């Protein structure tokens, strides 16, 4: 897979998402999503829309960071793309949460937006 973000919508989006997440920029985060996006974060409920996404990210501690691992991308024509990424959320307290993040992306107004976002926490077997 090429590291060129211009040819890889998933990598491009995750680069923008990580910068906004690490900078605790809830408005920028919300703008990465379509107006009617479906969002499944760490909570049990599915939320929808940019206002709900903004509220979700406003509640995330500002010292938390996202660390990107492997990214698997697929294009489904000119307007739709998606894939999976390994992400580990960490903070200075030692808290850590490895997840699989899946995204469905839609081209909107010349740029990619997140249409669907789903986090699946990775729990180690004991």
Legacy VTK file of the C-alpha trace (Angstrom):
# vtk DataFile Version 3.0
C-alpha trace
ASCII
DATASET POLYDATA
POINTS 126 float
0.000 0.000 0.000
1.364 3.396 -0.949
2.135 5.930 1.753
0.879 8.688 -0.587
-2.175 10.073 1.227
-3.559 11.685 -1.937
-4.245 8.229 -3.407
-5.429 6.670 -0.157
-8.565 8.317 1.279
-8.416 6.216 4.460
-4.832 7.233 5.244
-5.626 10.863 4.336
-8.661 10.908 6.645
-6.880 9.218 9.537
-3.995 11.700 9.281
-6.488 14.590 9.561
-8.495 12.799 12.282
-5.382 12.096 14.405
-4.192 15.718 14.189
-7.607 17.009 15.307
-7.945 14.331 18.012
-4.476 14.939 19.446
-5.139 18.701 19.355
-8.496 18.259 21.134
-10.206 20.208 18.328
-13.839 19.083 18.644
-15.104 21.468 15.940
-12.498 20.247 13.465
-13.328 16.645 14.401
-17.049 17.207 13.798
-16.322 18.747 10.396
-14.592 15.533 9.297
-17.986 13.790 9.380
-20.983 13.986 7.043
-23.953 15.879 8.541
-25.834 12.605 9.093
-22.881 10.358 10.007
-23.377 7.290 12.184
-20.889 7.094 15.053
-20.181 4.214 17.454
-17.441 5.151 19.906
-16.629 3.595 23.275
-20.171 4.032 24.581
-22.958 1.523 23.968
-25.146 3.920 21.987
-24.893 4.835 18.329
-25.045 8.573 17.785
-25.741 10.499 14.615
-24.789 13.877 13.214
-22.025 16.418 13.648
-23.422 17.980 16.839
-23.416 14.588 18.565
-19.904 13.857 17.291
-18.707 17.266 18.541
-20.187 16.592 21.997
-18.552 13.166 22.092
-15.090 14.570 21.348
-15.540 17.530 23.721
-15.877 14.968 26.538
-12.570 13.253 25.678
-9.763 14.374 28.032
-7.478 16.849 26.269
-4.351 14.914 27.266
-5.447 11.745 25.433
-3.688 10.867 22.156
-4.299 8.441 19.297
-1.499 6.264 17.931
-2.093 4.809 14.473
-0.981 1.306 13.565
-1.769 -0.717 10.455
-4.253 0.810 8.007
-6.178 -1.277 5.472
-7.946 0.720 2.744
-10.443 0.007 -0.017
-11.888 2.262 -2.724
-15.389 1.599 -3.978
-15.395 3.931 -6.967
-14.812 7.676 -6.980
-17.198 8.625 -4.158
-16.901 5.878 -1.516
-13.942 4.390 0.343
-13.295 2.789 3.673
-11.303 0.348 5.664
-9.914 -0.565 9.036
-7.122 0.744 11.233
-5.445 -0.361 14.413
-5.494 2.565 16.836
-4.296 2.742 20.412
-5.605 5.548 22.576
-3.216 6.522 25.391
-2.773 9.163 28.037
-0.048 10.145 30.530
-1.814 8.356 33.405
-0.932 5.013 31.800
-4.450 4.421 30.496
-4.406 2.602 27.163
-7.135 1.270 24.890
-6.229 -0.609 21.702
-9.080 -0.690 19.170
-9.992 -1.641 15.644
-11.457 1.416 13.945
-13.575 0.994 10.849
-14.607 3.891 8.636
-16.836 4.348 5.635
-15.844 7.491 3.751
-17.852 9.505 1.273
-16.533 12.214 -1.040
-18.496 15.378 -0.365
-17.784 18.713 -2.012
-14.355 17.631 -3.254
-13.112 16.240 0.056
-13.577 13.033 1.992
-15.881 12.881 5.018
-16.579 10.099 7.490
-20.027 8.628 6.855
-19.761 5.798 9.378
-17.358 5.350 12.326
-17.123 2.248 14.496
-14.715 1.377 17.312
-14.251 -2.190 18.490
-12.131 -2.438 21.618
-9.485 -5.155 21.608
-9.589 -7.103 24.857
-6.648 -9.369 25.620
-7.458 -12.940 26.660
-6.367 -13.746 30.187
LINES 1 127
126 0 1 2 3 4 5 6 7 8 9 10 11 12 13 14 15 16 17 18 19 20 21 22 23 24 25 26 27 28 29 30 31 32 33 34 35 36 37 38 39 40 41 42 43 44 45 46 47 48 49 50 51 52 53 54 55 56 57 58 59 60 61 62 63 64 65 66 67 68 69 70 71 72 73 74 75 76 77 78 79 80 81 82 83 84 85 86 87 88 89 90 91 92 93 94 95 96 97 98 99 100 101 102 103 104 105 106 107 108 109 110 111 112 113 114 115 116 117 118 119 120 121 122 123 124 125
